[in-house]
Amino acid sequence: MNGVRRTLIVCFSAVVAIGAALFFLPIAAALDPALRRTGAAFADYLLYLLARSSDDDGSARAGAELARFVWTAAVAVCVAPLALVVAVGEVARVRSALWYVGATGLIAAAAPWIARAAFQTSRAVSASPEELRFALVFFLTGAFAGWIYWLLAGRGGSDPKIIPN
């Protein structure tokens, strides 16, 4: 019964932390001037694509591509790092805030470079100053998600009544 209870606590805490990260990321991006300019350029490009598409299928395709991009970015920055850190932390029974905050932040910040390495691009090891700003915002987002998870599930997880034998 304790294992079921711990599993429910972990799942609930992870969902809440992911939701908090999804809420935090656009706010942090809007507060950073470099990311705000990047977002404005991205919006201009999207409007250009929508205006350029003369047929109905073109605008639907542009909208679908935008949705896919946003979904991929959200999973890569908000979901995958936390899921990986939670899985390792729960198996190893790590209860340190440093683990959940730091590891989630580092993996989230490394997401662009991990994606480049996965697609074997030539710029997998370099970074421009703008990319480092993105990495900082991604780190803060991951750290925030890890902190929320630790507050809900991590710090009370060492209770002997909760940990299964």
C-alpha positions as CSV (number, residue, x, y, z in Angstrom):
1,M,0.0,0.0,0.0
2,N,2.9,2.4,0.7
3,G,4.2,1.8,-2.8
4,V,0.9,2.7,-4.3
5,R,0.7,5.8,-2.2
6,R,4.3,6.9,-3.1
7,T,3.5,6.3,-6.8
8,L,0.4,8.5,-6.6
9,I,2.4,11.2,-4.8
10,V,5.2,11.1,-7.4
11,C,2.8,11.2,-10.4
12,F,0.7,14.0,-8.9
13,S,3.8,16.0,-8.0
14,A,5.4,15.5,-11.5
15,V,2.2,16.7,-13.2
16,V,2.0,19.8,-11.0
17,A,5.7,20.5,-11.6
18,I,5.3,20.1,-15.3
19,G,2.3,22.4,-15.3
20,A,4.3,25.0,-13.3
21,A,7.1,24.8,-15.8
22,L,4.7,25.2,-18.7
23,F,3.4,28.3,-16.9
24,F,6.9,29.6,-16.0
25,L,8.6,29.3,-19.4
26,P,6.5,31.8,-21.4
27,I,6.7,34.3,-18.5
28,A,10.5,34.0,-18.3
29,A,10.8,34.3,-22.0
30,A,8.6,37.4,-22.1
31,L,10.7,39.0,-19.4
32,D,14.0,38.5,-21.2
33,P,14.6,41.2,-24.0
34,A,16.6,38.9,-26.3
35,L,14.0,36.1,-26.1
36,R,11.2,38.7,-26.6
37,R,12.9,39.8,-29.8
38,T,13.2,36.2,-30.9
39,G,9.6,35.6,-30.2
40,A,8.6,38.7,-32.2
41,A,10.7,37.5,-35.1
42,F,9.1,34.0,-34.8
43,A,5.6,35.6,-34.8
44,D,6.5,37.7,-37.9
45,Y,7.7,34.6,-39.7
46,L,4.5,32.8,-38.8
47,L,2.4,35.6,-40.0
48,Y,4.4,35.7,-43.2
49,L,3.8,31.9,-43.7
50,L,0.1,32.4,-43.1
51,A,-0.1,35.3,-45.5
52,R,1.9,33.5,-48.2
53,S,-0.3,30.5,-48.1
54,S,-3.0,31.1,-50.7
55,D,-4.8,27.9,-50.4
56,D,-6.7,26.7,-47.4
57,D,-4.4,23.7,-46.9
58,G,-1.3,26.0,-46.6
59,S,-2.6,27.8,-43.6
60,A,-3.6,24.6,-41.9
61,R,-0.2,23.2,-42.6
62,A,1.5,26.3,-41.1
63,G,-0.7,26.0,-38.0
64,A,0.1,22.3,-37.7
65,E,3.8,23.0,-37.9
66,L,3.6,25.7,-35.3
67,A,1.7,23.4,-33.0
68,R,4.3,20.7,-33.5
69,F,7.1,23.1,-32.8
70,V,5.5,24.3,-29.6
71,W,4.7,20.7,-28.5
72,T,8.3,19.6,-29.2
73,A,9.8,22.5,-27.3
74,A,7.5,22.0,-24.3
75,V,8.3,18.3,-24.1
76,A,12.1,18.9,-24.5
77,V,12.3,21.6,-21.9
78,C,9.5,21.0,-19.4
79,V,8.6,17.3,-19.5
80,A,11.6,15.2,-20.5
81,P,14.2,16.6,-18.0
82,L,11.8,16.3,-15.1
83,A,10.7,12.8,-16.0
84,L,14.3,11.6,-16.3
85,V,15.4,13.2,-13.0
86,V,12.3,11.9,-11.2
87,A,12.8,8.4,-12.5
88,V,16.5,8.3,-11.4
89,G,15.8,10.1,-8.1
90,E,13.0,7.7,-7.2
91,V,14.8,4.6,-8.1
92,A,17.9,5.8,-6.2
93,R,15.7,7.2,-3.4
94,V,17.4,10.6,-3.7
95,R,15.7,13.3,-1.6
96,S,18.1,16.2,-2.0
97,A,16.7,19.4,-3.4
98,L,20.1,19.9,-5.1
99,W,19.4,16.8,-7.2
100,Y,15.9,17.7,-8.3
101,V,16.6,21.4,-8.9
102,G,20.1,21.2,-10.3
103,A,19.8,18.1,-12.5
104,T,16.4,19.1,-14.0
105,G,17.8,22.6,-14.7
106,L,21.0,21.3,-16.3
107,I,19.2,18.8,-18.5
108,A,16.6,21.4,-19.6
109,A,19.4,23.9,-20.4
110,A,21.2,21.2,-22.4
111,A,18.1,20.4,-24.5
112,P,19.1,22.4,-27.6
113,W,22.6,20.8,-27.7
114,I,21.1,17.3,-27.1
115,A,18.7,17.9,-30.0
116,R,21.5,19.0,-32.2
117,A,23.6,16.0,-31.3
118,A,20.7,13.7,-31.9
119,F,20.2,15.1,-35.4
120,Q,24.0,15.2,-36.0
121,T,24.2,18.8,-37.0
122,S,27.5,20.5,-37.4
123,R,26.9,23.1,-34.7
124,A,26.4,20.6,-31.9
125,V,29.1,22.1,-29.7
126,S,29.0,25.8,-30.4
127,A,26.6,28.5,-29.0
128,S,25.9,32.1,-29.8
129,P,25.1,34.6,-27.0
130,E,21.4,34.4,-27.8
131,E,21.5,30.6,-27.5
132,L,23.1,31.0,-24.1
133,R,20.2,33.3,-23.1
134,F,17.8,30.5,-24.2
135,A,19.9,28.0,-22.1
136,L,19.6,30.3,-19.1
137,V,15.8,30.5,-19.4
138,F,15.6,26.8,-20.0
139,F,17.8,26.2,-16.9
140,L,15.6,28.4,-14.8
141,T,12.5,26.6,-16.1
142,G,13.9,23.2,-15.3
143,A,15.2,24.3,-11.9
144,F,11.7,25.7,-11.1
145,A,10.1,22.5,-12.1
146,G,12.5,20.5,-10.0
147,W,12.0,22.7,-7.0
148,I,8.2,22.4,-7.3
149,Y,8.6,18.6,-7.5
150,W,10.9,18.5,-4.6
151,L,8.5,20.6,-2.4
152,L,5.7,18.3,-3.2
153,A,7.3,14.8,-3.3
154,G,11.0,14.9,-2.7
155,R,11.5,16.2,0.8
156,G,8.9,14.0,2.4
157,G,9.9,10.9,0.5
158,S,12.5,9.8,3.1
159,D,9.7,9.1,5.6
160,P,10.1,5.4,6.5
161,K,6.3,5.0,6.5
162,I,6.1,5.9,2.8
163,I,9.1,4.0,1.4
164,P,8.1,0.4,0.6
165,N,10.2,-2.5,2.1
